Amino acid sequence: MTTEAKIIAEIEALKAHDLETQDLYREVCTILFFRYGITPTANKLYQYVRKGSMSAPAEALARFWSDLRDKSRVRIEHPDLPESLKAAAGELVSSLWSQAQAGAQESLAAFRHEAQELVANSQQACEAADQARVAAQTEVNQTQEALRDANERILQLERNLAAESARTQSLEQQLEAAGRQQITLEAALAEARKDYSAELEKSRLELRRTEERLAANEKRALMEIDHERQMTARIQRELQQLRENLLANEERQRNELAASKSDLAEARQRLGVAEGKQDELRSVNEQQLEELFVLRQSQARHDTQMALLQRELELTQAAAKQFQESIASKPAIPKGPRRNRKILSS
């Protein structure tokens, strides 16, 4: 074990006896001076003991040297000693005392200067810590406020997404209704063709008696059939165009919905990164506002497309109605019109 370690061990053993601060410092002076031959100083005493105020080791050191001087004087003034030895011993103790006193004063001055620097540094550190704490609290408050705003915007985006999903579902239902109506129109057209063919056959059987009337009726019937075929072809083209438009609108809306979901996922990811960074939060907020603007534009486009689809559906229904009216009001041969009207009306 080194000398320093032995000194520290003995001082720790002294601390365990719960001595008074001055007594503890005097005991440490005794150990250093008599046991290890080390001249004690106020700075060194405080480094070993670390108790009391800054003046405590200096006072204890002064008392130690005073006691040592008194004890030395007693021994020097012992009647058994010669006068020359007494004088030499007195001079030696006086010289030691002066040197020790000067060393103690220098150590005390250095210790005070070091303590003052430590106090100043501690005060500066406390002020800097207070400023940092205030700045950190301000940043935390700003971050929490920005986080609340971001959460509100996310909720608004989710509500907009739910509304967009509802509109998409409604559009799909309308597409299904249009498909069912198309099937109904095609069935009605096939039934009309069937009824017309049967009525035409009856008319031909009845008109065989007169060749001129048969030729005129056949010519008129062929013209009407050709017109009906043209009408049927036009309606089929319109229905096909409407079907293609509906499929294209449905695909476009699905793509826009997928893009909206992707944008929402990216906004959530940016929100996770934006915690604690006010500048990035502002950027994310602006981007989310742009995304909301894009969603609103998409909603406007959807509304416009729905109006166009409704208009196309109305035109198709009007065309089908006009086709039925043309079939019901076409000219026919004698004895035939009553039955034709009866069949068409049924």
KEKE-3310 file (N, C-alpha, C; in steps of 0.2 Angstrom, whole numbers, plus 5000, padded with zeros to 4 digits):
npx = (5004:5003:5010:5001:4989:4989:4988:4976:4968:4970:4964:4951:4948:4948:4938:4927:4926:4918:4922:4924:4925:4937:4944:4946:4954:4965:4970:4973:4983:4993:4995:5001:5012:5020:5019:5022:5030:5026:5024:5010:4997:4984:4977:4980:4975:4961:4959:4960:4951:4938:4928:4918:4920:4929:4938:4941:4951:4962:4962:4963:4976:4983:4981:4987:5001:5003:5001:5011:5022:5021:5022:5035:5042:5041:5048:5061:5063:5066:5074:5085:5092:5106:5110:5115:5110:5096:5095:5098:5089:5078:5079:5079:5065:5059:5062:5057:5043:5041:5043:5033:5022:5022:5021:5008:5001:5003:4997:4984:4980:4981:4972:4960:4959:4957:4945:4937:4937:4931:4918:4914:4914:4904:4893:4891:4889:4877:4869:4869:4864:4851:4846:4847:4837:4826:4825:4824:4812:4803:4805:4800:4786:4783:4784:4775:4763:4764:4763:4750:4743:4746:4740:4727:4726:4728:4717:4707:4711:4708:4695:4691:4695:4687:4675:4678:4679:4666:4659:4665:4660:4646:4647:4651:4639:4630:4635:4633:4619:4617:4622:4613:4601:4605:4605:4591:4586:4592:4585:4572:4573:4576:4564:4555:4559:4556:4542:4539:4544:4535:4523:4525:4526:4513:4507:4512:4506:4493:4493:4495:4485:4484:4494:4500:4498:4504:4518:4520:4518:4528:4539:4538:4539:4552:4560:4557:4562:4576:4578:4575:4586:4596:4594:4595:4608:4614:4610:4617:4630:4630:4628:4639:4649:4645:4647:4661:4666:4661:4669:4682:4681:4679:4691:4700:4696:4698:4712:4715:4710:4719:4731:4728:4728:4741:4747:4743:4749:4762:4761:4759:4771:4780:4776:4780:4794:4795:4794:4799:4806:4804:4805:4804:4792:4784:4786:4781:4767:4764:4765:4755:4744:4744:4741:4729:4722:4724:4716:4703:4702:4702:4690:4681:4683:4677:4664:4660:4662:4652:4641:4642:4640:4627:4621:4624:4617:4604:4602:4603:4592:4582:4584:4581:4568:4563:4565:4556:4544:4545:4543:4531:4523:4524:4519:4507:4500:4482:4471:4482:4487:4480:4482:4496:4498:4492:4501:4513:4510:4508)
npy = (4994:5011:5027:5037:5031:5025:5036:5041:5030:5030:5043:5041:5031:5039:5048:5040:5040:5050:5064:5081:5095:5103:5096:5084:5090:5093:5081:5075:5084:5080:5067:5068:5076:5070:5057:5054:5064:5075:5091:5100:5108:5121:5119:5106:5099:5101:5095:5081:5080:5087:5094:5106:5124:5135:5141:5133:5122:5131:5137:5126:5122:5133:5132:5120:5122:5131:5124:5115:5123:5128:5116:5113:5124:5121:5109:5114:5123:5115:5111:5103:5104:5112:5129:5133:5123:5125:5138:5135:5126:5134:5143:5135:5130:5142:5145:5135:5137:5150:5147:5137:5145:5154:5145:5141:5152:5155:5144:5145:5157:5153:5143:5150:5158:5148:5142:5153:5154:5142:5144:5155:5149:5139:5147:5153:5141:5137:5148:5146:5133:5136:5145:5136:5127:5134:5137:5124:5121:5130:5125:5112:5116:5122:5112:5102:5110:5110:5097:5094:5102:5095:5082:5086:5089:5077:5070:5077:5074:5060:5060:5066:5057:5046:5051:5052:5039:5035:5042:5036:5023:5025:5029:5017:5010:5017:5014:5000:5001:5007:4997:4987:4994:4995:4981:4979:4988:4981:4969:4974:4979:4967:4960:4969:4968:4954:4955:4963:4956:4945:4952:4957:4946:4941:4952:4950:4938:4942:4952:4946:4944:4955:4961:4974:4981:4973:4974:4988:4989:4980:4987:4998:4992:4987:4998:5004:4994:4995:5007:5005:4996:5004:5013:5004:5000:5013:5015:5004:5008:5019:5014:5006:5015:5023:5012:5011:5023:5023:5013:5018:5030:5024:5017:5027:5034:5025:5024:5037:5037:5027:5034:5045:5038:5033:5046:5050:5040:5044:5057:5053:5047:5057:5065:5057:5059:5073:5076:5086:5095:5110:5117:5107:5103:5114:5113:5101:5103:5113:5105:5095:5104:5107:5094:5092:5102:5096:5085:5091:5096:5084:5080:5089:5086:5073:5076:5083:5073:5064:5072:5073:5059:5057:5065:5059:5047:5051:5056:5044:5037:5045:5043:5029:5030:5038:5029:5019:5026:5029:5016:5013:5023:5020:5019:5008:4994:4991:4984:4979:4990:4991:4979:4980:4991:4986:4976:4983:4992:4982)
npz = (5000:4996:5002:5002:5001:5013:5022:5018:5022:5036:5040:5036:5045:5057:5054:5056:5070:5074:5077:5082:5071:5071:5080:5072:5062:5068:5073:5060:5056:5066:5062:5049:5051:5062:5059:5046:5042:5034:5030:5036:5027:5024:5013:5009:5020:5019:5007:5012:5022:5020:5027:5036:5035:5024:5031:5042:5041:5041:5054:5062:5059:5063:5077:5079:5076:5086:5098:5096:5097:5110:5117:5113:5119:5132:5134:5130:5140:5150:5166:5166:5154:5146:5144:5132:5123:5125:5120:5106:5103:5105:5094:5084:5084:5083:5070:5063:5066:5060:5047:5045:5048:5038:5027:5029:5028:5015:5009:5013:5007:4994:4994:4997:4985:4976:4980:4979:4965:4962:4967:4959:4946:4949:4951:4938:4931:4936:4932:4918:4917:4922:4912:4901:4905:4905:4891:4886:4892:4885:4872:4873:4876:4864:4855:4860:4857:4843:4841:4845:4836:4824:4827:4826:4813:4807:4811:4804:4791:4791:4793:4781:4772:4776:4771:4758:4755:4757:4747:4736:4737:4736:4722:4716:4719:4711:4699:4698:4698:4686:4677:4680:4675:4661:4658:4659:4649:4638:4638:4637:4624:4616:4619:4612:4599:4597:4598:4588:4577:4577:4575:4563:4555:4556:4549:4536:4533:4532:4523:4511:4502:4494:4482:4479:4490:4499:4494:4497:4510:4514:4510:4518:4530:4530:4529:4542:4550:4547:4551:4565:4567:4566:4576:4587:4586:4588:4601:4607:4605:4613:4625:4627:4627:4638:4648:4647:4650:4664:4669:4667:4675:4688:4689:4689:4701:4711:4710:4714:4727:4732:4731:4740:4752:4752:4753:4766:4774:4772:4778:4791:4794:4792:4803:4814:4813:4815:4828:4841:4832:4827:4815:4805:4808:4804:4790:4787:4791:4781:4769:4772:4771:4758:4753:4758:4750:4738:4740:4741:4728:4721:4726:4721:4707:4707:4710:4699:4689:4693:4691:4677:4673:4678:4669:4657:4659:4660:4647:4640:4645:4640:4627:4626:4629:4619:4609:4612:4610:4597:4591:4596:4589:4576:4558:4552:4543:4538:4549:4557:4565:4577:4584:4585:4593:4604:4608:4610:4620:4630)
capx = (5000:5007:5010:4995:4983:4989:4986:4968:4965:4970:4960:4944:4947:4947:4931:4922:4925:4913:4926:4923:4929:4943:4948:4948:4959:4972:4973:4976:4990:4998:4997:5005:5018:5024:5020:5024:5035:5024:5022:5003:4995:4977:4974:4981:4970:4954:4958:4959:4945:4932:4923:4918:4920:4936:4943:4942:4958:4967:4961:4965:4983:4986:4981:4992:5007:5003:5002:5018:5027:5020:5025:5042:5045:5041:5054:5067:5064:5067:5080:5090:5095:5110:5107:5116:5105:5090:5095:5098:5082:5073:5080:5076:5058:5056:5063:5051:5037:5040:5042:5026:5017:5022:5018:5001:4997:5002:4992:4977:4978:4980:4965:4954:4958:4954:4938:4933:4936:4926:4911:4912:4912:4898:4887:4890:4886:4870:4865:4869:4859:4844:4845:4846:4831:4820:4825:4821:4804:4800:4805:4795:4779:4781:4784:4768:4758:4764:4760:4743:4740:4747:4735:4720:4726:4728:4710:4703:4712:4705:4688:4690:4696:4681:4670:4679:4677:4658:4657:4667:4655:4640:4648:4650:4632:4627:4638:4629:4612:4617:4623:4606:4597:4607:4602:4584:4585:4593:4580:4566:4574:4575:4556:4552:4561:4552:4535:4539:4544:4529:4517:4527:4524:4506:4505:4513:4501:4486:4493:4497:4479:4484:4501:4502:4498:4510:4524:4521:4519:4535:4544:4538:4542:4560:4562:4556:4567:4582:4578:4576:4592:4601:4593:4598:4616:4616:4609:4622:4636:4630:4628:4646:4653:4644:4651:4668:4666:4660:4675:4687:4680:4680:4698:4703:4694:4702:4719:4716:4710:4726:4736:4726:4730:4748:4749:4741:4754:4768:4760:4760:4778:4783:4774:4784:4801:4794:4793:4805:4809:4799:4806:4802:4785:4781:4787:4776:4761:4763:4764:4748:4739:4744:4738:4721:4720:4723:4710:4697:4702:4699:4682:4677:4683:4672:4657:4659:4661:4646:4636:4642:4638:4620:4618:4624:4612:4597:4602:4602:4585:4578:4585:4577:4561:4561:4565:4550:4539:4545:4541:4523:4520:4526:4513:4506:4495:4476:4470:4488:4489:4477:4486:4503:4498:4491:4507:4518:4508:4509)
capy = (5000:5017:5031:5041:5026:5024:5042:5041:5025:5032:5048:5038:5028:5045:5051:5035:5041:5056:5069:5088:5096:5106:5090:5080:5093:5093:5074:5074:5087:5076:5061:5070:5079:5066:5050:5053:5069:5079:5098:5101:5115:5121:5116:5099:5097:5101:5089:5075:5079:5089:5096:5113:5130:5136:5144:5128:5119:5136:5138:5120:5122:5138:5129:5114:5125:5135:5119:5112:5128:5128:5110:5113:5128:5117:5105:5118:5126:5110:5113:5098:5106:5117:5135:5134:5119:5129:5143:5132:5123:5139:5146:5130:5130:5148:5145:5130:5140:5155:5143:5134:5150:5157:5141:5140:5158:5154:5139:5148:5162:5149:5139:5155:5160:5142:5142:5159:5152:5137:5147:5159:5144:5136:5152:5153:5135:5137:5152:5143:5128:5139:5147:5130:5124:5139:5136:5118:5121:5133:5121:5107:5118:5123:5105:5099:5113:5108:5090:5094:5104:5089:5077:5088:5089:5070:5068:5080:5070:5054:5061:5067:5050:5042:5054:5050:5032:5034:5044:5030:5017:5028:5029:5010:5008:5020:5010:4994:5002:5009:4991:4984:4997:4993:4975:4980:4991:4976:4964:4977:4979:4960:4959:4973:4965:4948:4957:4966:4951:4941:4956:4958:4940:4941:4957:4948:4933:4945:4956:4942:4944:4961:4962:4981:4983:4969:4977:4994:4987:4977:4992:5002:4988:4986:5005:5004:4989:4998:5013:5002:4993:5010:5016:5000:5001:5019:5014:5000:5011:5024:5010:5004:5021:5024:5007:5012:5029:5022:5009:5023:5034:5019:5015:5034:5036:5020:5027:5043:5034:5024:5040:5048:5033:5034:5053:5050:5036:5048:5062:5050:5046:5064:5067:5054:5062:5080:5078:5090:5099:5114:5119:5102:5103:5119:5110:5095:5107:5116:5099:5093:5108:5105:5087:5093:5106:5091:5081:5095:5097:5078:5079:5093:5082:5068:5079:5085:5067:5062:5076:5071:5053:5058:5068:5054:5042:5054:5056:5037:5035:5049:5039:5023:5032:5040:5023:5015:5030:5028:5009:5013:5027:5019:5018:5001:4992:4990:4978:4978:4995:4990:4974:4982:4995:4982:4972:4987:4994:4977)
capz = (5000:4995:5008:5001:5003:5021:5025:5017:5027:5043:5040:5036:5052:5061:5053:5059:5077:5074:5081:5080:5065:5073:5083:5067:5058:5072:5072:5054:5057:5070:5058:5043:5053:5066:5057:5039:5041:5029:5033:5034:5024:5025:5007:5009:5025:5017:5002:5015:5027:5016:5032:5038:5030:5021:5037:5047:5041:5043:5061:5065:5057:5067:5083:5079:5077:5093:5103:5095:5100:5118:5120:5112:5124:5139:5134:5130:5147:5156:5170:5165:5148:5146:5142:5125:5120:5126:5115:5100:5102:5104:5088:5079:5084:5081:5063:5061:5067:5055:5040:5045:5048:5031:5022:5031:5025:5007:5007:5015:5001:4987:4995:4996:4978:4972:4982:4975:4958:4961:4968:4953:4941:4951:4949:4931:4928:4938:4928:4912:4918:4922:4905:4897:4907:4902:4884:4885:4893:4880:4866:4875:4875:4857:4852:4862:4854:4836:4840:4845:4829:4819:4828:4824:4806:4805:4812:4799:4785:4792:4792:4774:4769:4777:4767:4751:4754:4757:4740:4731:4738:4732:4715:4714:4719:4705:4693:4698:4696:4679:4674:4680:4670:4655:4656:4658:4642:4633:4638:4634:4617:4614:4619:4607:4593:4596:4597:4581:4572:4577:4572:4556:4552:4555:4544:4530:4531:4531:4517:4504:4497:4489:4480:4479:4498:4502:4493:4500:4518:4515:4509:4524:4536:4529:4531:4549:4553:4546:4556:4572:4568:4567:4583:4591:4585:4591:4608:4610:4605:4618:4631:4627:4629:4645:4652:4647:4655:4671:4671:4668:4681:4694:4690:4691:4708:4715:4710:4718:4734:4734:4732:4746:4757:4753:4756:4773:4777:4772:4783:4798:4795:4794:4810:4819:4812:4816:4835:4843:4827:4825:4808:4801:4809:4799:4783:4786:4791:4774:4765:4773:4769:4751:4752:4759:4744:4732:4741:4739:4721:4719:4728:4716:4701:4708:4710:4692:4686:4695:4687:4670:4673:4679:4663:4652:4661:4658:4640:4638:4647:4635:4620:4626:4629:4612:4604:4613:4607:4589:4590:4597:4585:4569:4554:4551:4538:4541:4554:4561:4570:4584:4588:4586:4599:4610:4610:4612:4626:4635)
cpx = (5004:5006:5003:4989:4983:4986:4978:4965:4964:4965:4952:4943:4945:4940:4926:4921:4920:4916:4923:4927:4936:4948:4951:4954:4966:4974:4976:4983:4995:5000:5002:5012:5023:5025:5023:5029:5033:5021:5014:5001:4987:4974:4974:4976:4963:4953:4957:4953:4938:4926:4923:4919:4928:4941:4944:4948:4963:4968:4964:4973:4986:4986:4986:4999:5008:5004:5009:5023:5027:5024:5033:5046:5045:5047:5061:5068:5065:5074:5085:5094:5100:5107:5109:5111:5098:5089:5094:5092:5077:5073:5077:5068:5055:5057:5058:5045:5036:5039:5035:5021:5016:5019:5010:4997:4997:4997:4985:4975:4977:4973:4959:4953:4955:4947:4934:4932:4930:4919:4909:4910:4905:4892:4886:4887:4879:4866:4864:4864:4852:4842:4843:4839:4825:4820:4822:4814:4801:4800:4800:4788:4778:4780:4777:4763:4758:4761:4753:4740:4741:4742:4728:4720:4725:4720:4706:4705:4709:4698:4686:4691:4690:4675:4671:4678:4669:4656:4659:4662:4649:4641:4648:4643:4628:4629:4634:4622:4612:4618:4616:4601:4598:4604:4595:4582:4586:4588:4573:4567:4573:4567:4553:4553:4557:4545:4534:4539:4538:4523:4519:4525:4517:4503:4506:4508:4494:4487:4495:4491:4480:4492:4504:4503:4503:4517:4525:4522:4526:4540:4545:4541:4550:4563:4562:4561:4574:4583:4579:4583:4597:4600:4596:4605:4618:4616:4615:4628:4636:4631:4636:4650:4652:4647:4658:4670:4666:4666:4681:4687:4681:4687:4702:4702:4698:4710:4720:4715:4716:4731:4735:4729:4738:4751:4748:4746:4761:4767:4761:4768:4782:4782:4778:4791:4800:4794:4800:4809:4804:4799:4803:4794:4781:4781:4781:4769:4759:4761:4757:4743:4738:4740:4730:4718:4719:4717:4703:4697:4699:4692:4678:4677:4678:4665:4655:4658:4654:4640:4636:4639:4630:4617:4618:4618:4605:4597:4600:4595:4580:4578:4581:4570:4558:4561:4558:4544:4539:4542:4533:4520:4521:4520:4513:4500:4488:4475:4476:4489:4486:4481:4493:4503:4497:4497:4512:4516:4509:4516)
cpy = (5006:5022:5035:5037:5025:5030:5042:5036:5027:5038:5046:5035:5034:5048:5046:5036:5047:5062:5076:5090:5099:5100:5085:5083:5092:5086:5073:5078:5083:5070:5063:5072:5074:5059:5049:5059:5074:5086:5099:5108:5115:5118:5108:5096:5096:5096:5082:5074:5081:5091:5103:5118:5130:5138:5138:5125:5124:5137:5132:5120:5127:5135:5124:5117:5128:5130:5116:5117:5128:5122:5110:5118:5125:5113:5109:5121:5121:5111:5109:5100:5112:5123:5136:5129:5122:5134:5141:5129:5128:5142:5141:5130:5136:5148:5141:5134:5146:5152:5140:5139:5153:5152:5140:5146:5158:5149:5141:5153:5158:5145:5144:5157:5154:5141:5147:5157:5147:5140:5151:5154:5141:5140:5152:5147:5134:5142:5149:5137:5131:5141:5141:5127:5128:5138:5129:5117:5124:5129:5115:5110:5119:5116:5102:5103:5111:5101:5090:5096:5098:5084:5079:5088:5082:5068:5071:5076:5063:5055:5062:5061:5046:5045:5052:5043:5031:5037:5039:5025:5019:5027:5022:5008:5011:5016:5004:4995:5004:5002:4987:4987:4995:4986:4975:4982:4985:4971:4967:4977:4972:4959:4963:4970:4958:4950:4959:4961:4947:4945:4957:4952:4939:4946:4954:4942:4936:4949:4952:4942:4950:4962:4969:4983:4979:4972:4984:4993:4984:4982:4996:4998:4988:4993:5006:5000:4992:5003:5010:4999:4999:5013:5011:5000:5007:5018:5010:5003:5016:5020:5008:5010:5023:5019:5009:5018:5028:5018:5014:5027:5030:5018:5022:5035:5031:5022:5033:5042:5031:5029:5044:5044:5034:5041:5053:5046:5040:5054:5059:5049:5052:5067:5064:5057:5069:5081:5081:5094:5104:5116:5114:5101:5108:5116:5105:5098:5109:5110:5096:5097:5108:5099:5088:5097:5101:5087:5084:5095:5090:5077:5083:5089:5076:5070:5080:5079:5064:5065:5074:5064:5053:5060:5063:5048:5045:5054:5049:5035:5039:5045:5033:5025:5034:5034:5019:5019:5029:5021:5010:5018:5026:5018:5010:5000:4991:4984:4977:4983:4993:4984:4976:4987:4992:4979:4977:4990:4989:4976)
cpz = (5000:5002:5008:5003:5010:5024:5024:5022:5034:5044:5040:5042:5057:5060:5056:5067:5079:5079:5078:5075:5066:5076:5077:5063:5062:5072:5066:5053:5060:5065:5052:5046:5057:5063:5050:5037:5035:5033:5031:5032:5025:5018:5007:5015:5023:5011:5006:5019:5023:5021:5034:5033:5028:5026:5042:5047:5043:5051:5065:5064:5062:5074:5084:5080:5084:5098:5103:5098:5107:5120:5119:5117:5131:5139:5133:5136:5152:5159:5169:5159:5149:5143:5134:5121:5120:5120:5108:5098:5101:5097:5082:5078:5082:5073:5060:5061:5062:5048:5040:5044:5041:5026:5023:5028:5018:5005:5008:5009:4995:4988:4994:4989:4974:4974:4979:4968:4957:4962:4962:4947:4942:4949:4942:4928:4930:4934:4921:4912:4918:4915:4900:4899:4904:4895:4882:4886:4888:4873:4867:4874:4868:4853:4854:4858:4846:4836:4841:4839:4824:4820:4825:4816:4803:4806:4806:4792:4785:4790:4784:4770:4770:4772:4760:4750:4753:4750:4735:4731:4735:4725:4712:4714:4713:4699:4692:4696:4688:4675:4674:4675:4663:4653:4655:4651:4637:4632:4635:4626:4613:4613:4613:4600:4592:4595:4590:4576:4571:4574:4565:4552:4551:4550:4537:4528:4529:4524:4510:4499:4492:4488:4481:4487:4501:4501:4496:4508:4519:4515:4515:4530:4536:4531:4539:4553:4552:4551:4563:4573:4569:4574:4588:4592:4589:4599:4611:4610:4611:4625:4632:4630:4636:4650:4652:4651:4662:4673:4672:4674:4688:4695:4692:4699:4713:4715:4714:4725:4736:4735:4738:4752:4758:4755:4763:4777:4778:4777:4790:4799:4796:4800:4815:4819:4815:4823:4837:4839:4825:4818:4803:4802:4804:4792:4782:4786:4784:4769:4766:4771:4761:4749:4753:4753:4739:4733:4739:4732:4718:4720:4723:4709:4701:4707:4703:4688:4687:4691:4680:4669:4674:4672:4657:4653:4659:4651:4637:4640:4642:4628:4620:4626:4622:4607:4605:4610:4600:4587:4591:4592:4577:4565:4553:4546:4542:4545:4558:4566:4577:4588:4589:4593:4605:4612:4613:4619:4632:4636)
residu = (MET:THR:THR:GLU:ALA:LYS:ILE:ILE:ALA:GLU:ILE:GLU:ALA:LEU:LYS:ALA:HIS:ASP:LEU:GLU:THR:GLN:ASP:LEU:TYR:ARG:GLU:VAL:CYS:THR:ILE:LEU:PHE:PHE:ARG:TYR:GLY:ILE:THR:PRO:THR:ALA:ASN:LYS:LEU:TYR:GLN:TYR:VAL:ARG:LYS:GLY:SER:MET:SER:ALA:PRO:ALA:GLU:ALA:LEU:ALA:ARG:PHE:TRP:SER:ASP:LEU:ARG:ASP:LYS:SER:ARG:VAL:ARG:ILE:GLU:HIS:PRO:ASP:LEU:PRO:GLU:SER:LEU:LYS:ALA:ALA:ALA:GLY:GLU:LEU:VAL:SER:SER:LEU:TRP:SER:GLN:ALA:GLN:ALA:GLY:ALA:GLN:GLU:SER:LEU:ALA:ALA:PHE:ARG:HIS:GLU:ALA:GLN:GLU:LEU:VAL:ALA:ASN:SER:GLN:GLN:ALA:CYS:GLU:ALA:ALA:ASP:GLN:ALA:ARG:VAL:ALA:ALA:GLN:THR:GLU:VAL:ASN:GLN:THR:GLN:GLU:ALA:LEU:ARG:ASP:ALA:ASN:GLU:ARG:ILE:LEU:GLN:LEU:GLU:ARG:ASN:LEU:ALA:ALA:GLU:SER:ALA:ARG:THR:GLN:SER:LEU:GLU:GLN:GLN:LEU:GLU:ALA:ALA:GLY:ARG:GLN:GLN:ILE:THR:LEU:GLU:ALA:ALA:LEU:ALA:GLU:ALA:ARG:LYS:ASP:TYR:SER:ALA:GLU:LEU:GLU:LYS:SER:ARG:LEU:GLU:LEU:ARG:ARG:THR:GLU:GLU:ARG:LEU:ALA:ALA:ASN:GLU:LYS:ARG:ALA:LEU:MET:GLU:ILE:ASP:HIS:GLU:ARG:GLN:MET:THR:ALA:ARG:ILE:GLN:ARG:GLU:LEU:GLN:GLN:LEU:ARG:GLU:ASN:LEU:LEU:ALA:ASN:GLU:GLU:ARG:GLN:ARG:ASN:GLU:LEU:ALA:ALA:SER:LYS:SER:ASP:LEU:ALA:GLU:ALA:ARG:GLN:ARG:LEU:GLY:VAL:ALA:GLU:GLY:LYS:GLN:ASP:GLU:LEU:ARG:SER:VAL:ASN:GLU:GLN:GLN:LEU:GLU:GLU:LEU:PHE:VAL:LEU:ARG:GLN:SER:GLN:ALA:ARG:HIS:ASP:THR:GLN:MET:ALA:LEU:LEU:GLN:ARG:GLU:LEU:GLU:LEU:THR:GLN:ALA:ALA:ALA:LYS:GLN:PHE:GLN:GLU:SER:ILE:ALA:SER:LYS:PRO:ALA:ILE:PRO:LYS:GLY:PRO:ARG:ARG:ASN:ARG:LYS:ILE:LEU:SER:SER)
# end
